[in-house]
Amino acid sequence: MTTEDFQLPFAPDTYIGFVSGLVLEAGRIRSKIEIDCGGKSHDVKSFLGVLNTGISPGAVFTLRAEGDDEQQALAQLSAYINRFR
């Protein structure tokens, strides 16, 4: 299992687009990927799951990947998240 912490780096007007893109990126990955935020954990491949974590701009969250491509998975998602900085 591999984990990495992030902070949402954007203004509220890009929030839904960010979540949609994150879910699409995660859908291309074989590993199981979960997001942890505020004591809630959900599958990143689920749009509603990500929204249900309650993440908001400025929030710190953790992505956890488990599977044969877990390191590549987090690198790919990290690159996606960093495009919003």
PAZAPA-4460 file (N, C-alpha, C; in steps of 0.05 Angstrom, whole numbers, plus 32768, in hexadecimal, padded with zeros to 4 digits):
% residues 85
    n_x    n_y    n_z   ca_x   ca_y   ca_z    c_x    c_y    c_z   seq   type   mol
   8011   7FE8   8000   8000   8000   8000   8012   8019   8000     1      M     A
   800B   802C   7FF0   8019   8045   7FED   8006   805C   7FF3     2      T     A
   800F   8070   8002   7FFE   8087   8008   800D   80A1   8002     3      T     A
   7FFD   80B6   7FFE   8009   80D1   7FFA   7FF4   80E5   8002     4      E     A
   7FFE   80FA   8010   7FEC   8110   8019   7FEC   8127   8005     5      D     A
   7FD5   8134   8003   7FD2   814B   7FF1   7FC1   8160   7FFF     6      F     A
   7FC2   8178   7FF3   7FB0   818D   7FFB   7FA2   8198   7FE2     7      Q     A
   7F88   819C   7FE4   7F79   81A6   7FCD   7F83   81C3   7FC7     8      L     A
   7F8E   81C7   7FB0   7F9C   81E1   7FAB   7F8C   81F5   7F9A     9      P     A
   7F72   81F5   7F9A   7F64   8205   7F87   7F4C   8213   7F93    10      F     A
   7F40   8225   7F83   7F29   8234   7F8A   7F10   8223   7F86    11      A     A
   7EFA   8229   7F94   7EE1   8219   7F92   7ED6   8216   7F76    12      P     A
   7EDA   8229   7F64   7ECE   8228   7F49   7EDA   8211   7F38    13      D     A
   7EF0   8205   7F40   7EFC   81EF   7F31   7EF8   81D4   7F3F    14      T     A
   7EE9   81D4   7F55   7EE7   81BC   7F66   7EDA   81A4   7F58    15      Y     A
   7EC4   81A8   7F4B   7EB6   8191   7F3E   7EC7   8187   7F26    16      I     A
   7ED3   8199   7F17   7EE4   8190   7F02   7EFC   8181   7F0C    17      G     A
   7F07   8189   7F22   7F1D   817B   7F2E   7F15   815F   7F36    18      F     A
   7EFF   815C   7F45   7EF6   8142   7F4E   7EF0   8130   7F36    19      V     A
   7EE3   813B   7F22   7EDC   812B   7F0A   7EF6   8120   7EFD    20      S     A
   7F0A   8131   7EFA   7F23   8129   7EEE   7F32   8115   7EFF    21      G     A
   7F31   8118   7F19   7F3E   8105   7F2B   7F31   80EA   7F28    22      L     A
   7F17   80E8   7F27   7F09   80CF   7F24   7F10   80C2   7F09    23      V     A
   7F11   80D2   7EF4   7F19   80C7   7EDA   7F35   80BD   7ED9    24      L     A
   7F48   80CB   7EE5   7F64   80C2   7EE7   7F65   80A8   7EF7    25      E     A
   7F57   80A7   7F0D   7F58   808F   7F1E   7F4C   8077   7F0F    26      A     A
   7F38   807C   7EFE   7F2C   8066   7EEF   7F3F   8059   7EDB    27      G     A
   7F55   8066   7ED5   7F69   805A   7EC2   7F7D   8049   7ED1    28      R     A
   7F7A   8047   7EEA   7F8E   8039   7EFB   7F83   801E   7F05    29      I     A
   7F93   800A   7F05   7F8A   7FEF   7F0E   7F88   7FED   7F2D    30      R     A
   7F9A   7FFB   7F3B   7F9B   7FF9   7F58   7F81   8004   7F65    31      S     A
   7F7C   7FFA   7F7D   7F66   8005   7F8D   7F71   801F   7F99    32      K     A
   7F61   8034   7F96   7F6A   804F   7FA0   7F54   805A   7FB1    33      I     A
   7F5B   8062   7FC9   7F48   806F   7FDC   7F52   808B   7FE3    34      E     A
   7F3F   809B   7FEA   7F44   80B6   7FF4   7F3B   80B7   8011    35      I     A
   7F4C   80C2   8022   7F45   80C6   803E   7F45   80E4   8044    36      D     A
   7F2F   80EE   8050   7F2E   810A   8057   7F1A   810D   806E    37      C     A
   7F22   811A   8083   7F10   811F   8099   7F05   8106   80A6    38      G     A
   7F14   80F1   80A6   7F0B   80D8   80B2   7EF9   80C7   80A1    39      G     A
   7EF5   80CF   8088   7EE5   80C0   8075   7EF7   80B5   805F    40      K     A
   7EF0   809D   8056   7F00   8090   8041   7EEE   8085   802B    41      S     A
   7EF4   808B   8012   7EE4   8082   7FFC   7EF5   807B   7FE4    42      H     A
   7EEA   806C   7FD2   7EF7   8064   7FB9   7EFA   807D   7FA7    43      D     A
   7F12   8082   7F9D   7F17   809A   7F8C   7F0A   8096   7F70    44      V     A
   7F04   807E   7F69   7EF7   8078   7F4F   7EDA   807E   7F4F    45      K     A
   7ECF   8087   7F66   7EB3   808E   7F68   7EB0   80AD   7F6D    46      S     A
   7EA3   80BA   7F5A   7E9F   80D7   7F5C   7E91   80DE   7F76    47      F     A
   7E7A   80D0   7F7B   7E6B   80D6   7F94   7E7B   80CF   7FAD    48      L     A
   7E8B   80BA   7FAB   7E9C   80B2   7FC1   7EB0   80C8   7FC8    49      G     A
   7EBD   80D4   7FB4   7ED0   80EA   7FB9   7EC1   8101   7FC5    50      V     A
   7EAA   8108   7FBA   7E9B   811F   7FC5   7E92   811A   7FE2    51      L     A
   7E8C   8101   7FE8   7E82   80FA   8003   7E98   80FB   8018    52      N     A
   7EB2   80FD   8010   7EC7   8100   8024   7EC6   811B   8031    53      T     A
   7EB8   812E   8023   7EB6   8149   802D   7ECF   815A   8027    54      G     A
   7EDF   8152   8014   7EF7   8162   800E   7EEE   817D   8003    55      I     A
   7EFC   8192   800A   7EF6   81AD   8001   7F11   81BB   7FFB    56      S     A
   7F10   81D1   7FED   7F28   81E0   7FE8   7F38   81E5   8001    57      P     A
   7F52   81DF   8000   7F64   81E3   8017   7F66   81CA   8029    58      G     A
   7F54   81B7   8025   7F54   819F   8036   7F6D   818D   8030    59      A     A
   7F76   8180   8045   7F8C   816D   8042   7F7F   8151   8040    60      V     A
   7F88   8141   802D   7F7D   8126   802A   7F93   8113   8022    61      F     A
   7F8E   80F9   8026   7FA1   80E5   8020   7F96   80D2   800B    62      T     A
   7FA7   80CC   7FF7   7FA0   80B7   7FE4   7FAF   809E   7FEB    63      L     A
   7FA1   8088   7FEA   7FAD   806E   7FF1   7FA9   805B   7FDA    64      R     A
   7FBE   8050   7FCF   7FBC   803D   7FB8   7FC7   8022   7FC1    65      A     A
   7FB9   800E   7FB7   7FC1   7FF2   7FBD   7FBD   7FE1   7FA4    66      E     A
   7FD3   7FD6   7F9B   7FD2   7FC5   7F83   7FEC   7FC4   7F75    67      G     A
   7FED   7FB6   7F5E   8006   7FB2   7F51   8012   7FCB   7F44    68      D     A
   8002   7FE0   7F40   800C   7FF9   7F34   8008   8010   7F47    69      D     A
   8009   800B   7F62   8003   8020   7F75   8015   8038   7F75    70      E     A
   802F   8034   7F71   8041   804B   7F70   803D   805B   7F57    71      Q     A
   8039   804F   7F40   8032   805D   7F28   8017   806B   7F2B    72      Q     A
   8005   805F   7F38   7FEA   806A   7F3C   7FEC   8085   7F4B    73      A     A
   7FFB   8085   7F61   7FFD   809E   7F71   800D   80B3   7F62    74      L     A
   8021   80AA   7F52   8030   80BE   7F42   801E   80CB   7F2E    75      A     A
   800D   80BB   7F21   7FFA   80C5   7F0D   7FE6   80D8   7F19    76      Q     A
   7FDB   80D1   7F30   7FC8   80E2   7F3D   7FD5   80FB   7F49    77      L     A
   7FED   80F8   7F52   7FFC   8110   7F5C   8001   8124   7F46    78      S     A
   8008   811A   7F2E   800C   812B   7F17   7FF2   813A   7F10    79      A     A
   7FDC   812C   7F11   7FC2   8138   7F0C   7FBC   814F   7F20    80      Y     A
   7FBF   8148   7F3A   7FBA   815C   7F4F   7FCC   8174   7F4D    81      I     A
   7FE5   8170   7F46   7FF8   8186   7F44   7FF3   8198   7F2D    82      N     A
   7FE3   8190   7F19   7FDC   81A2   7F03   7FCA   81B9   7F0D    83      R     A
   7FBE   81B6   7F25   7FAC   81CA   7F2F   7FBA   81DE   7F41    84      F     A
   7FD4   81DB   7F45   7FE3   81ED   7F57   7FEB   8206   7F48    85      R     A
***
